[in-house]
């Protein structure tokens, strides 16, 4: 496995997100303006793209966000999501970030909690799917 970080949305990341979020989960508004300014991580297995995520700083206050974590179905259960999270957190820390936010699907909350994220606020909806805001202070155990 190898990992690459891109300054723009690569076709490989778009393909993974389309397969997971659009085809598998039924989301319609998968791609947005954030894709143009976010950094994108793609994990490859023998040159085949198998997982992706993006991370970015908010334009207004510099808060750091991780999102669009997607792992191709046949690669799930191999801790690739946790690996991607750690890679994004490391890059955010290198850039001076101290706290990371994400908007988790309700079914993924336990996954993020296992990776050190804490839920806050009320549930809200993204395309009729329940989500929760979560955050993590980087460097905490």
PyMOL commands that set and color helices and strands:
alter all, ss='L'
color gray80, all
select helices_A, chain A and resi 11-24+33-36+73-75+80-94+106-114
alter helices_A, ss='H'
color red, helices_A
select strands_A, chain A and resi 2-6+39-45+48-57+64-71+99-105+118-126+129-137
alter strands_A, ss='S'
color yellow, strands_A
deselect
rebuild
show_as cartoon
